Amino acid sequence: MEFRVRDQVVRVNLRDFAKLAEAVGARFAAREGFALATINLDHLVKMRSDAAFARAYARQDMVVADGNPIVWLSRLAGRPVELLPGSDLIRPLCRMAGEAGVPVAMVGSDEATLQEAGDRLEADMPGLRVVLRHAPPMGFDPDGAAAGEILERLEAEGVGLCFLALGAPKQERFAARGRELAPHVGFASIGAGLDFISGRQTRAPIWVRRLAVEWVWRALSDIRRLGPRYARCIAILPRLVIGALRLRMSSGGH
């Protein structure tokens, strides 16, 4: 599945968790870094007005579908992918890191969240070592000097997996820069995932997620902030549907 945004092509290049686990496992074994992004409609909206974000997304090594609309569009395009929200990837990736002896770091959110989330994950995952937790101050610039210092520290301390909870587009831009300054670090952009693990935010119940209406749950929880965001997401759907149909036709799908 792919999306053309501005002058970039962004591809969902790992269709399911088995392919993701295979790719990450190979990077861990070779001690090679990577950048993993979880694409959703909000990201596509932001990329249309943010050229730097679009460029950073196109540089991600691994992209999976975070959001049912992306999954539905992939099916329409005849290139189906599995739903893999960033929040659901944290524990499996931590388990893999623990088994491979890969040190883990967390960057973003706030100190209390990072401490609680890290402690819970270490308690639940035998062998997991969270060696660095860093909550940047407000106004953090992923292209600034402070970000460069964090990346150099991650590389120097041998971190193999770094969860980024900076929010889009900062986390994806930070990860793209990290591929140059910290080439042995695997970056996973997971948004609010650590907040859920720490208990500082409550995720929608499982039955809501299974009905594919988690976005409604979230919107109602903060309608003033999230209402306009989801309205913008809905507004771009017709164009995305047309793009998906063109992909289907170009590949000879029916």
N, C-alpha and C positions, 0 to 999 in steps of 0.2 A: 504494500500500500504506500502511496506517495502523495505528497501535497506540493504544489508549486506556489511559493510565497515570494513576492517581489522577484528578485533574480536568483532565488535559491530553490533547490529541490530538497525537501525533507522527506525521508523514507522511514516508514516503520519496518525495520529490517530484521526483527526477530518476532516470529509469529506466535510463539507460545513460551511457557516457562521452561520447557525442556531445552529449547534452543538457547534461551537466555542462560540457563545453568551451564550448558555446554560451553558457551562463549566465555562466560565469567570464569569457569573452572580452568579453561585453557590459559587465560590471562594470569590467574593466580599461580598456576604451575610454572609458567614462564617468567613470573615476577615482572609482568608487563602491565602498564596502566591502561585505563580506558575511561570513557565518559559515557554514562548511561542516562538517558532522558526518558521521561514518561509523558507522552504528548496528549493534550486534550484540546477542546475547542477554545478555551481561554488563551492557551498558548498561540493558537493559530490567529486569533484576533489580535493579540499583542504583536505578533511578528509582522502583521500587515502595516503597522505604523512604526515599527522599530527595526531598522535595517541591521543594527548590531545584534539584536536578538536572533533575527533570521539567520545571519551568518554563523552565529554561535551554534544554533541548532543544527545547521547543515554540517557542522564539524563534529557532532557527537558520533562516537563509534557505534553505539547501540541505542536504538529507539524502540520503545514498546508502547502499546495503547493504554492510556489512562483515561477511561471514560467510555461509556457505552456508545455515544455517538460515533466515536472513531471506529469501534467494532462494527457498528451497523453500516457505516460508509465503506468499510473494507469488504463486507459481504456484498454490498451493492456493486462494488468494483470487481467482484470475482476474485479478490485476493484476501480471503478471510484471515483475521488475526484474533488472538485471544485477549481478553481483558486482563491487564496486569497493572493495577494501581500501584503507585509508589509506596503507599502505606502498607500494602500487602507483601512487598518485596523485602522489607527490612529484616524480618526474622529469618527467612530462607537464606538471604545473603550473609547474615551474621553466622548462621549455622555452617555455611560453606567456608567462611573465613576462619572460624574456629577449628574446623577439621583440617584446613590447609595450613594452619599456623600463621595466618596473615593478620598483622596488627590493624586495628580499626580506629578511625578518628571520626569526630562529629563536629561540623562547623555550621553555625547558624543558631536560630531560635534564641534562647536565653540560658543563663548558667544553671538555673534551677531545673529547667526541663532537660538539659543535657546530662546533668548529674543523675537525675531520677531515671531517665531512659537508659543511660549507660549502665547503671547499677542493675536495673531489672534485666537487661539483655545479658549481662555477664552472669547473673544468677541463673538464668534459664538456659544458657548455651555453654556447655562444657568446652573449655579451651579458648573461649572468646576473650580477647584482650583489647579493651578500649584504652588506647594509650594517649589520646589527646582529645580534649573537649574545648572548643573555643566558640564563644558567642560574641561576634563583632558588634561594635556600637551602632547606634542609629546612624543612618547616612552612609553605611558601608559601601565602598565603591569597588566592584570586582576588578576594575582596571587600575586601581590606585596602588600606591606603594605599600600600604598595610596588607593588601591582598597578596602582593608579591612576597612579602615576608612570611605570611602564613603558608603559602605554597612551598617556599624554600624549607620551612620547618617540617612540613609533612614529608617531603622528600628525604630530608636529613635523618628523620626519625624512623625511616623504613616503613611508613604506613602503606598498606596495600589496598585498603578500602576506606574511603572517606564519604560519609553521608552528608549531603548538603541540604540544610533546611533554611535556605536564604530566601525562598520564594522566587517565582519567575518574574523577570528574566535574570536576576542576579546569579542564581545558582547555576544556570546553564552557561552563562558568560564566564563565571568563575571556573567551571569545569573545562571549558574550551581553552582558557588561558593555562589551566593546570596541565593540559596535555603537552605544553611546551616547557613549562618551568618545573613540573613534577611528573616526569614521564613514567615513573614506576608506580604511581598512585592510581587506583581505580576510583573514579568519582561517580556517585549515585545521587541524582537529584530527587529528593523524596518529599519536598514541601512540608506539610504539617504532620508527617508520619510520626516523628519523634514526640510531638505533642500528644498524640493518641496513646503511644506506649507509656509515656510518663503519667497519663491520666489528667493532664492539664486541659485537654479538650476531649469531648465525647463524640465518638463517631456514630453515624447512623446505625441502628440495629441491623442485624444480618438480614432480616426479612425485607427491610427497606432496600438493601443493596441487591438482594435477589430479584426484586421487582424492577430494578434499574431506575429507581427514582431517588437515589441518594442526593442528587442535585436539588430536588424539591425540599428535602429535609434540611439541607444546608442553607438554601435560600430563605426558608422560613425562620431559621435560627438567627439570621441577620439580614433582614429584607432590605434595609436601607443601603447597606454596603454591597451585598451580593446580588440584589435585584437587577441593577443596571448591568452588572457583569454578565448575568445569564441572558439578559435581553440582547446584548451585543453578540453573544454566542449563537442565539437563535437566529439572529439577523443574517449571519453568514452561511447558514445551513443550505439555502437554495443553491448558492454558488458551489458549495462543496458537493452537493448531490449531483449537479451537472458534471463536475470534475470526475466524480466516481463513475458515472455512466460512460464518460469518454474513455476512462481507463479500461472499463469492461469491453467496450467496443474495439479498442486498439489491440486487446489481447485475444479477441475472437470469442469473448464470453457470451453467454446467452441468459 
